[in-house]
């Protein structure tokens, strides 16, 4: 298992400590998000035709943020999942609208098993900020790839024909490409195809999500060349599974950022809002409630760190850690967000306050790549595959 500057003993206890480079990058992304992606800028972007801030993405590219997590052999800074986690957590604090997580997950998939032409064209375009990628993997909101029903027919010199439907592809309207997972007819294999968004857009239904983002329901019936297939002539089910786990971890980090922002906003409000001649933060019952919020936040951050550190572990260990994080963060995030709204009162559900935006963001994050409930089921199923020492 890769560590930050941590120590792993026989009990798998981890001591988390960021390196100086990791800390500097996290702080830089945080400052950029505060300066360029305020709540007012976010609300304006939500009302615009684009639905996000393309200039913010350009700043990320110019500052090297898009290279932070990618391997050094493709031009990245070799930061790995920890960098993705730190960046996405900073984005969560500021409610950033961007396809960062999906683009990084797709880039890692291409770096691991993409063809030479894809690595030489797509990855440099991602680093330059010119290519953004959405993910269309499972047709159902669960933590399994078993329900992929999209079919890829053909496989000859003429290419493939993709037929199927992919609902709720978050960020697709902001992207230049979409990774479409499909079952290859006559091969009994899962494959992934890199499809230009402009080919999918005519039949897509684009809509705004509850948290202010953009998504699309894709109805797919189109021909793609053989060069669109990632890892040609190979079943990449294991790679797609890892990519989905990377996305789930990034969504947990995003929710942790929202949890931090909600706690800070609630404590600040409790210090200034007065009732019965004193600040409501002096009431013991509310103090206890905010301590519970702090514990939910800290626990969510810890399990998300653990998930990020486990992405390079063996399959079972990785899936257990990711499911533990997604299940806990989904449940804890909801409790924390509800507490924040209740302490704020009626103002907590207004559009003018970021509390309501974070509340909706946390709900939306739980709906993607497996809900808390579906990951609890996956975690329970994995216990049967875990070593005996973990079941004891």
C-alpha positions, 0 to 999 in steps of 0.5 A: 500500500502506498502511503503519504508520509505514513506508517503501516504496522501489522494492524494496518494503522495509518498515520496520515501526514501530507508532504510539503508538495501535497500541502502546497498544491491543496492550498493553491487549489483552495485559493484558486477556488475561492478567488475564481469560483465564488458562490455568486460566480457559481450561481451565474454559471448555473444560469448560463448556457454553458452551466459551468466556468470554462475559464476556471478549467483553463486556470487549472491547466495553466497551473498544472493541476490537471497534471498533478495526479497523472503518471510521470511517463505521460507528462504528469506529476505522479501524484496519484490518487492522493492528489485527486483526493486533495483537489476534489476535496478543495473543489467540494468546499467551494462547490466547484462545477467541473468534470475534473474527477471523471476526466482524471479517472478516464485519463488513468484508464487510458494511461493504464491500458489505452493504445499508443495513439490514444496515449499520445493524443488524448493525454496531452490534450487533457494536460493542455485543458483541451480534452474533458471526459465524462464516464458512461459506465453502468446503467444502474446506480449501484457499485457493480458492473454486472448490469451493463447492457449497452452492446457493441456489435461488429468488431471488424475493419468497419468498426463497432456499432454501439446500441444502448442507453446510459442515464444520468451521465454527470458533466457530459455537456461540459466534456469533449468526449465520453467513455462508453462501457459496453458488452462486446457481442460474440466476445463475452467481454466488457470494453470501453469506447472513447466517443466524441460528445458531438456524436452523442449530443443530438440524441442526448437529453441534457438537464440540470441536476438538483445540485446545479450541475449538468447531466445527460441521458444518452440514447446510443445508436451509432457507429464508431471506428475500431480506434475508439476502443480502449485496450482493443481485443481485451476484456477490461472489466477489471480496469473499469471496476478500478476506474469506478472505484477511483470515481467513488473515492473522488466523490467521497472527497468532494463530499468531505469538502462540503462537510468541512464547509457546512461545519465552518458555516454552522459554527460561524452562524451559531456564534452570531445568531442570537436568541433569548439574549445570547448567541445560540452557540451557547446552548448546550444542545446545539453545542452537542449537535455541532460536536456530532457534526465535527465527528462526522466530518473527521470520520468521513475524511479518515475513511476517504484517506483510507480509500485513496491509499487502498486504490493501488492495493489488491482488488478485494482490499481496494473494493472494501476500502472504497465501499466502506468510505462511500457507505460511511460518507453517504450516511454521515454527509446526509446527517451533517447536512441535515444538522446544518440546515436545522441549526440555521433554520429557514435561511438554511434552505434558501438559494442565497446561502451556500448551506442549501447548495452543499446539502443538495451537492451531498445528496447528488454525490450519494446517488452516483457510483453506488449509493451508501446502501448499495456499497454497504451490500457490496462491503458485506458481500466482500467479507466472504472473500476477505482473509480470515484475519479480517473476519475474526 
